[in-house]
């Protein structure tokens, strides 16, 4: 290994990314279409929940084309109504679905396998206050996003058409839609995809290992760790993103991954990134909301769709210790 040193400079987490706005928009459209297709095919088994957020498919009428436009949107339940927020990932403009609803307030939603006709209205201030009192964690995210944009982020209420407001029938219909039974085909596909991912990782690991940790491939790092039982030294190529005080690494296969268990048992490891070595310690499992800002804009769309929900945060360690034990 090269001589290790502490990280004294840090690349910006968001700025300077080699992606144009047009490219990001194109990738977003592609993944949105994939999300919609998979959601419809599996009845929301896949794509119906992302990082604990319930997702629905919202179909509006295009304000310019008059054609139906479908968008995956996260929602909250409020009685017999669904609440959606036009955050648009912090974009400067309202999402298209919001502009479409301003022109024509009726729409269709698919929740699980069920489809409902709904009418959209903007939530009044008192309605928002009541809603956020029920969902304090979501309000913290909403408030954080609102501070980053100059526009007022809309909170929209979707109420089923043809059902009396507050009726138990409408509520049962909505709540029942959010927990569809997982069909055999969907279970088989999910298991097969996971197995293929594992096989692909084993196949590609030797190639990635030869490239990871270098300046030419900054999205990958090499993790040097020691077997918690064997005492053998291992090197594992992994996706890693720098933070102000260390790194974050996706736990693609969860906390049972051998490399993570080794790092956890040792209390740290050595990370080779962009040609330099960084001793790190204090491994802590965190969620997506905690580490989202460290990832590329495109990854902020891809990672939730893949379904990675856990990440390990590692902090820079002093270099005075015995690095050979990591």
N, C-alpha and C positions, 0 to 999 in steps of 0.2 A: 504494500500500500504506500501511497505517497505520504509525506509528512503531514500530519493532521494539524488543523488550526481552527480557531473559533471563527465563526462567520461575522465579519465586521461590516459587511455591506449587504444589503438586501434588495433584490429586484422588486419593483412594485408588484403587488398582488394582482392588479387589474390593468394598469396602464401598460402601453407598449406592446400589446398583444398583436401577433401578426395576422390578424383577421380584419377584413373590412366589414363595414356594416352590411353590405350587400351579401357577403358570404355568410355571415351569421344569420341573416334573415332567411337565406336559402336553406341552411341547415335546420333552422327552426321549423320551416314549412315541411321539410322531409320527415322529421321526427314526429311532427304533429299528425301527418297523414298515416304514418306507421302506427302511432298510438291509437288513432281512430279505428283503423282496420282491425287491430288486435282486440281492442275493446269490444267492437261489434261482434267479432267472431266468437269471442269467449264469453260474451254477456257480462263484461266487466270483471271477470275473474282475474284477467291480466290487464293492468292499466286502470282498474277501478279504484286503486288506492296507491298513492305514492308518498312514501315517508309518513304514513299515518294520516295523510290528507285524503279525504274522499273526493273522487273525481266523477264528473258527469260529462256527457256530450251535449253541448248546447248548439242547436240548429236555429239560426236566425235567417231572415230574408235580407239579402244584400241590398243596401240602400241605393246602389247605382245599377246593379245588374238585375235585381229582382229574382235572383237565383238563391237557392238554399245554401247556406254556409255553415259548416260544422266545426266546432272548436272544443277541445278538452279544457274543462275549467274546474278548479277546486271549489268545493262548496261546503257550507255549514248548514245544519238543520235547525230550523226555528219553528217548532210546532209542525204545521202542515206545509210550511214554506221552505224554500231553499235560498240561501244567501250566497251571492257570488260577488267578488271584488275585482274591479278593473285595474289591478296593479300593473299588469303587463310587464312583470319582471323589472319594474323601475324605469320603463320607457318614458320618453318625454310626451308621447301622445297617447290618447285613449286607445284601447284595443278595438279592433274592427267590430267585434260583437257588440260592444257598447254603443258605437255609432249606429249600427244597424237597428238596435233596440230603440234608439231615440226616434228613428224613422217609422218603425213598426214594432209595437210593444209586445205582440204575441210571438211565441216561439215554441219549440219542442225540445224537451230534454230526454235523454236516455240515462236512467239510473239503474245500474245492473242490467237486467234484461228488459225492464219495463220502460215504456215510452209514455210521456205525459205532455199534454199541451199546457202551456203556462202563459201567464201574463206578467210582464216585468214592470216594476215601479222602482224609482229611486228611494232608498231608505231615508226617512226624515231623521233629524238630529237625535230626537228622543228614542227613535227606534234603534239607531246605531248605539246609543249609550246602553240601552237594555241588552243589545246583542253582545257588545264587547264585555259587559259585566259577566256574561255566561262563558265567554271565550277569552280569558285574559292573555293566554299565550299567543293566540292569533292576533290579538290587539297590539301586542308588543311588536310583532312583525309588520303589521299594518302601519303603525306609527313610525317605525324606522324607515319604511319605504316612502311614506308621505313626506318625511323630512328631506328626502333626496330629490324630489321632483317639485316643480312649481305648480303643476295642475292639481286640482282637487281629485283625489282618487275616488271614483264612484263606488258606492255600496248598493247593490241591486237586489231587490227581493223578487223571487220567482214564485208565484202562487198558481197552483193547479186550476185550470179552467173547468167549470162544470161541477165543482165540489164546493159546498158552503165553506166559508172561511172558518178555520178552526175545527172542522168536522173530524170525527175519529176515523171515518172511512178514508179520507185523504191522508191522514197521518199514518194509518196502517199500510196504505198503498206505498207511501214513500219509504217508511222505515223497512218494510219488507223487501223493498228493492235494493237496499244497501247491503244485504247479506245473501247474495245468491249462492246456491249450492254449486260446488265445484264439479263440473262434469268430468267423466273419465278421460275424455280426449284432452281436455285442458290440463289435467294432472299429468298425463303421459307426456304432453308437449313440454310442460314445465320441467319435468325430470330429465327428459332427453336434452333440452337446451342446457341445463346445468351440467349434465355429464359431458356434453360436447365442449362446453367452456373449460372444464377441467382437463380434458384431453388436449384441447388447443393450447392451454397454458403449458402443459408438459412438453408438447411439441416445440413451442416457440421459445421456451425458457432459455435453451442454450444459445439461440440466436440473439435474443434480447440481452442476455448476460454479456455477450461480446460487445454490445453497443451501449448498454446502460451505464450511467455514471459519467459519461463523457459530455463535453460541451455540444457535440453534434446531436445528442438526443436528450435534451433537458427535461423531458416529461418523465423519464425513467431514472431511477437511482438503484444502486446496489446496496443491499442490507447485509452487513457482515455480522453474523450472530453465532453463538455457541450452543450446541445441543444440550438441553437441560438434563438429559440422562446419559448420553454418550460422551459428552465433553468434546465432540468433534466440531471443527470449524465449518461453517456453511456460508455460502454467498447466494443471495436470492434477489433477482431483479424485480422491482416493484414500481408502480407509479407513485411518485412523491411530489409534493408541492411545498415550496418554502413558505414559512411564515415569519413574522417579526422576531420570534424567539426560538424557532426550530423548524420542524417539518410536520406535515400531516400526510398520512398514507391510508388509502382505502382498504378496508377489511373486506375484500371481495367475497371471501368464503367464511366470513365471520371470525369469532374469537377462537375457534378451534384450529385455525391454521397453525401449522407447526412453527413457522417462523415467528409468529406473534407470541405463541406460548413460550418460545425460547427467550425472546426479548423481554417478555413480562417476568419470567423467572430470574433473568439476569439483572433486570432493572434498567437495561439500556442496551445500546449496540453502537456500531459504527456505520455511518451512511456515507457512501461515495456518490457525490452529485456534482456534475459539471467539472469533473477532473480533480476535485478536492475532497478530502475526507473530513467528516464532522462527527465527533463523539456526541451522542445524545443519550438522555436518560428520562426518567419520569414518564413512562408510557401510560397514557390515559385514553380510554375509549370515549369518544364523543359522537354527537349526531351531526347530520348534514347541515343543519342551521348554524352550527358553531363554526364549521370550516368552509362554508360555501364561498366566501369571498376570496379564498386562496386559489380557486380554480378558474380556468379559462372560461370565457363567456359561453362557448359552445359546450363545454363540459357541464355547465350548470343546467343544461337541458338534457344531456345524454345520461349523466349519472343517475338522476331520479328514474329515468325510463329503464335503465338496467336493473334498478332495484337495490343498489348498494345503500345500506342504511347505517352502517357503522364505520368509523374511522378511528385511527390511533393518532394521537397527538404526542409528539416527542419534543423535548426541549434541549437546547444546547447545553452540554455538560462542560465543566472545567477540564482542561487538558492535562492537569497535573497528575491525574490518576493513572492506574495501570491499564492502558488501553488494550493490552493483549488479552485481558479477561473478557472482552466484549466479542 
